Amino acid sequence: MGLLLWLAFSTAEASWTVNMTPGATEVSRTVFDLHMTIFWICVVIGVIVFGAMFWSMFIHRRSTGQVPANFHESTTVEILWTIVPLIILVLMAIPATKTLIDIYDTSESDVDIQITGYQWKWQYKYLGQDVEFFSNLATPAEQISNRAEKGEHYLLEVDQPLVVPVGQKIRFLITSADVIHAWWVPALAVKKDAIPGFINESWTRIDEPGIYRGQCAELCGKDHGFMPIVVEAKSQPDYDAWLAEKKAETAKLKELTEKDWTLEELVARGDKVYHTACVSCHQAEGQGLPPMFPALDGSEIATGPKEDHLDIVFHGKPGTSMAAFGKQLSEVDIAAVVTYERNAWGNKVGDMVTPKEVLELKQAEEQ
């Protein structure tokens, strides 16, 4: 019986803990060590203070015939209980200040990555590398709606992780395109608010290859809980290979913009884009969540002039929850999702928007 209880306790302790973890970087380990040092200082102080208090209450209880002392103050005691806490605070502040200085030192970085929060996804842009992409929740809708068993990384998995090299100083430039978010990866000891119009900086240097998960840590709307972060640290050769592959994808995407697409091809691609970028608001069958998120099935926008449909997807609709996707999706994906919405469910308009039309709109915006 005792063995069973011990095994049960060990299992519970392994799966549920209230303490911080050492993390995967030098800074995260320093933060952990600092946390534990201050924790044990507080424990010692607590034991001394509460021990003295309970000892005094027990020894000097009325039932033993104790007589209260009659005095007003002690200058010596008051000096001691002022000086001693001051010394303790200074001793704690010295390593804490050093750690804070290290955390805020983003100079001499090897890789610079701009992180932009959107409702409800992250955009990663590798500055100087012509590589950028969006990272979306990859947990299947069936798991979220309890129609399938939840996976190991439920709500903590994405379609495209942020990939970084190990042993390099990575600087993060964190901002937002809509509301306040917060980019938080506990294992890296990085947590910074993403604020529209501002850029906050942070950095990390990961020691070992691995996958590190986090979440948006600032309530940012309906799908705040569906905005995970996944950082994958690779060895330098593997990172270089990944970066070359992403650059090739960027070049290929530019070629796809010039391709002559068929209606069927755009609808097939648009199906995937819709279920990644649009389904959380407008739902799988286009029924929406009125009045906040209107239905697309049979809507005047999705069955009306395609120019109006493209305009609202590209620019969004001010004063509503409809975001502008002109900077979030590629020309191909915007054309595909608009075409899909016009030909899915009960919408059988039969026309399509081509990537070239989206490119023309984007170029007109830039002039």
C-alpha positions in Angstrom: 0.0 0.0 0.0 2.8 2.4 0.9 4.5 1.6 -2.4 1.3 2.4 -4.3 1.0 5.7 -2.5 4.6 6.6 -3.2 4.2 5.8 -6.9 1.0 7.9 -7.1 2.7 10.8 -5.4 5.7 10.6 -7.7 3.5 10.5 -10.8 1.5 13.5 -9.6 4.6 15.4 -8.7 6.1 14.7 -12.2 3.0 15.9 -14.0 2.1 18.9 -11.8 4.6 21.3 -10.3 4.2 24.8 -9.0 7.8 25.8 -9.2 9.8 27.4 -12.0 11.9 25.3 -14.3 15.6 25.9 -14.9 14.9 26.4 -18.6 17.2 26.0 -21.6 19.4 29.2 -21.5 22.0 30.7 -19.3 19.7 33.6 -18.4 16.8 31.2 -17.6 19.0 29.2 -15.3 20.3 32.4 -13.6 16.7 33.5 -13.1 15.9 30.1 -11.6 18.9 30.2 -9.3 18.0 33.7 -8.2 14.4 32.7 -7.6 15.4 29.7 -5.4 18.0 31.8 -3.5 15.4 34.5 -2.6 12.8 31.8 -1.9 15.1 30.1 0.7 16.0 33.5 2.2 12.2 34.1 2.6 11.8 30.6 4.1 14.5 31.2 6.7 13.1 34.6 7.6 9.6 33.1 7.9 10.8 30.2 10.1 12.7 32.7 12.4 9.8 35.2 12.6 6.9 32.7 13.0 9.1 30.4 15.2 9.8 33.3 17.6 6.1 34.4 17.5 4.7 30.9 18.3 7.5 30.3 20.9 6.6 33.5 22.6 2.9 32.7 22.5 3.5 29.3 24.0 6.1 30.1 26.6 4.3 33.3 27.8 0.8 32.0 27.9 -1.4 33.1 30.8 -1.9 29.6 32.1 1.8 29.4 33.2 1.4 32.5 35.3 3.4 34.8 33.1 3.3 38.5 33.8 3.5 40.9 30.8 6.6 43.1 30.6 6.0 46.8 30.9 8.2 48.8 28.5 7.6 51.3 25.7 10.4 51.0 23.2 14.0 49.9 22.5 16.1 52.0 20.3 18.6 49.2 19.8 15.9 46.8 18.7 14.4 49.3 16.3 17.8 50.0 14.8 18.4 46.3 14.4 15.1 45.5 12.7 15.7 48.4 10.3 19.3 47.7 9.4 19.1 43.9 9.1 16.2 43.9 6.6 18.0 46.7 4.7 21.2 44.6 4.4 19.2 41.5 3.3 17.4 43.6 0.6 20.7 45.0 -0.7 22.2 41.5 -0.8 19.2 40.3 -2.8 19.2 43.4 -5.1 22.8 43.0 -6.2 22.4 39.7 -8.1 18.9 40.7 -9.2 20.2 43.9 -10.7 23.0 42.1 -12.5 20.5 39.6 -14.0 18.1 42.4 -15.1 21.0 44.2 -16.9 21.9 40.9 -18.7 18.2 40.4 -19.7 17.9 43.9 -21.2 21.3 43.8 -23.0 20.2 43.0 -26.6 23.4 44.3 -28.2 25.7 42.3 -30.5 23.1 39.9 -31.7 23.8 37.3 -34.3 20.2 36.9 -35.6 17.4 39.5 -35.5 13.8 38.4 -35.7 10.8 40.7 -35.7 7.8 39.2 -34.0 4.3 40.6 -34.7 1.2 39.6 -32.8 -2.1 39.3 -34.6 -5.5 38.1 -33.5 -4.7 35.2 -33.2 -1.4 34.2 -34.6 2.2 35.3 -34.7 4.3 36.6 -37.6 8.0 36.0 -37.7 10.3 38.0 -39.9 14.0 37.2 -40.2 15.5 40.6 -40.7 18.0 40.7 -43.6 17.1 37.2 -44.8 13.9 37.8 -46.9 12.2 35.1 -44.8 8.9 35.7 -43.1 5.9 33.6 -42.2 2.9 33.2 -39.9 2.6 30.7 -37.2 -0.9 29.4 -36.5 -2.5 27.0 -34.1 -2.2 23.4 -35.4 -4.4 21.6 -32.9 -7.3 20.0 -34.9 -10.8 21.5 -34.5 -12.1 18.0 -33.5 -9.9 18.1 -30.4 -11.0 21.6 -29.4 -14.7 20.7 -29.7 -14.1 17.4 -27.8 -14.9 15.2 -30.8 -11.5 13.6 -30.6 -9.0 12.7 -28.0 -6.7 15.6 -27.1 -3.1 15.2 -28.2 0.1 15.5 -26.1 0.6 19.1 -27.1 -3.0 20.2 -27.1 -3.2 24.0 -27.9 0.6 24.2 -27.8 1.3 23.1 -31.4 1.7 25.2 -34.5 1.9 24.8 -38.3 5.2 26.6 -38.5 7.5 27.0 -35.5 10.0 29.8 -35.0 13.4 28.2 -35.9 16.6 29.5 -34.4 20.3 28.3 -34.3 21.8 27.1 -31.0 24.7 28.9 -29.5 23.8 32.2 -31.3 22.4 35.4 -29.7 18.9 35.9 -31.0 17.4 39.3 -30.7 13.6 39.6 -30.7 11.8 42.8 -31.8 8.3 42.3 -30.5 5.3 44.4 -31.6 1.6 44.0 -32.5 -0.6 44.8 -35.5 -3.9 45.1 -33.6 -4.3 44.7 -29.8 -1.8 44.0 -27.0 -0.4 40.5 -26.9 2.5 39.0 -25.0 5.2 36.7 -26.4 6.1 34.2 -23.6 8.3 31.2 -23.7 9.1 30.1 -20.1 12.0 27.8 -21.0 13.8 30.8 -22.6 13.0 33.2 -19.8 11.4 35.6 -22.4 8.1 37.3 -21.8 7.5 40.6 -23.5 4.4 42.6 -24.3 3.6 43.1 -28.0 2.1 46.6 -28.2 0.7 48.3 -31.3 3.0 51.1 -32.4 5.8 50.1 -30.0 8.8 47.7 -30.3 10.0 45.8 -27.2 13.3 44.0 -27.4 14.4 40.8 -25.8 17.0 38.1 -26.6 18.0 34.5 -26.0 20.8 32.1 -26.6 19.8 28.5 -26.5 22.4 25.9 -25.5 20.9 22.7 -26.9 18.7 21.7 -29.8 15.1 21.1 -28.8 11.5 22.4 -29.0 10.3 25.0 -26.5 6.7 25.9 -26.1 4.9 29.0 -24.9 1.7 31.0 -25.3 0.3 34.5 -25.6 0.3 35.8 -22.0 -2.0 38.9 -22.5 -5.8 38.5 -22.8 -6.3 39.6 -26.5 -9.8 38.5 -27.5 -11.9 35.5 -28.3 -9.2 33.2 -29.3 -6.5 34.3 -26.8 -6.1 30.7 -25.6 -5.5 29.5 -29.2 -2.3 31.5 -29.8 0.6 29.2 -28.9 4.3 29.7 -29.5 6.7 27.0 -30.6 10.5 27.6 -30.8 12.6 25.0 -32.4 16.4 25.3 -31.8 18.5 23.6 -34.4 22.3 23.0 -34.9 23.9 25.6 -37.1 24.1 23.2 -40.2 20.4 22.2 -39.7 19.4 25.9 -39.3 21.3 26.9 -42.4 19.5 24.2 -44.4 16.2 25.2 -43.0 16.8 28.9 -43.9 17.8 28.0 -47.4 14.6 25.9 -47.7 12.5 28.9 -46.5 14.2 31.2 -49.0 13.4 28.7 -51.8 9.8 28.7 -50.7 9.7 32.5 -50.8 11.0 32.4 -54.4 8.6 29.7 -55.4 5.7 31.7 -53.9 6.6 34.6 -56.2 6.5 32.2 -59.1 3.1 31.0 -58.1 1.8 34.6 -58.3 2.5 34.6 -62.0 0.9 31.1 -62.6 -2.3 30.8 -64.5 -4.6 29.2 -61.9 -7.8 27.2 -62.5 -10.9 27.7 -60.4 -10.5 24.2 -59.0 -6.9 24.8 -57.9 -7.7 28.0 -56.2 -10.7 26.5 -54.4 -8.5 23.6 -53.2 -5.8 25.9 -51.8 -8.4 28.3 -50.4 -10.0 25.5 -48.4 -6.7 25.0 -46.5 -6.2 28.8 -46.1 -9.8 29.3 -44.8 -9.5 26.5 -42.2 -6.2 28.1 -41.0 -7.0 31.8 -41.0 -10.8 32.2 -41.1 -12.5 29.2 -39.5 -12.3 30.4 -35.9 -14.5 33.4 -36.6 -16.6 32.3 -39.6 -16.8 28.6 -38.7 -16.3 25.5 -40.8 -19.6 25.7 -42.7 -19.5 29.5 -43.1 -22.3 30.0 -40.6 -20.3 32.5 -38.6 -21.0 33.6 -35.0 -23.5 36.4 -35.5 -23.6 39.3 -34.7 -19.9 39.5 -34.0 -18.7 37.3 -36.9 -21.3 37.3 -39.7 -22.1 34.2 -41.8 -20.4 33.9 -45.2 -22.7 31.3 -46.6 -25.2 33.2 -48.7 -23.8 36.6 -47.6 -24.0 39.7 -49.9 -20.2 40.0 -49.7 -19.4 36.4 -50.7 -22.0 36.4 -53.5 -21.7 40.0 -54.6 -19.1 41.7 -56.8 -15.7 40.0 -56.3 -14.0 43.4 -56.1 -15.9 44.2 -53.0 -15.2 40.8 -51.5 -11.4 41.2 -52.2 -11.4 44.7 -50.8 -12.8 43.6 -47.4 -10.5 40.7 -47.1 -7.5 42.8 -48.1 -8.3 45.9 -46.0 -10.6 44.5 -43.3 -13.5 46.5 -42.0 -12.8 49.3 -39.5 -15.0 49.2 -36.4 -15.6 45.5 -36.6 -13.7 42.3 -35.8 -12.8 41.8 -39.5 -9.0 42.0 -39.7 -7.1 43.2 -42.8 -5.3 40.2 -44.4 -3.4 42.2 -47.0 -0.2 42.0 -45.0 -1.0 38.6 -43.4 -1.4 36.4 -46.4 0.4 36.1 -49.7 -1.2 37.2 -53.0 -1.8 33.5 -53.8 -3.5 32.7 -50.5 -5.7 35.9 -50.6 -6.9 35.0 -54.1 -7.4 31.4 -53.0 -9.4 32.1 -49.9 -11.7 34.7 -51.6 -12.3 32.2 -54.5 -13.0 29.5 -52.0 -15.5 31.6 -50.0 -17.3 32.5 -53.3 -17.7 28.9 -54.3 -18.0 27.0 -51.0 -21.1 25.8 -49.1 -24.2 27.3 -50.9 -22.1 30.0 -52.6 -21.8 28.9 -56.2 -20.8 32.1 -57.8 -18.5 30.4 -60.3 -16.0 33.2 -60.6 -12.5 33.6 -59.1 -9.9 36.1 -58.0 -6.5 35.5 -59.4 -3.1 36.2 -57.6 -2.3 38.7 -60.3 -5.4 40.8 -59.4 -4.3 40.7 -55.7 -0.8 41.7 -56.7 -2.1 44.7 -58.7 -4.2 45.8 -55.7 -1.1 45.5 -53.5 1.1 47.5 -55.9 -1.6 50.2 -56.2 -1.6 50.5 -52.4 2.2 51.0 -52.3 2.2 53.8 -54.9 
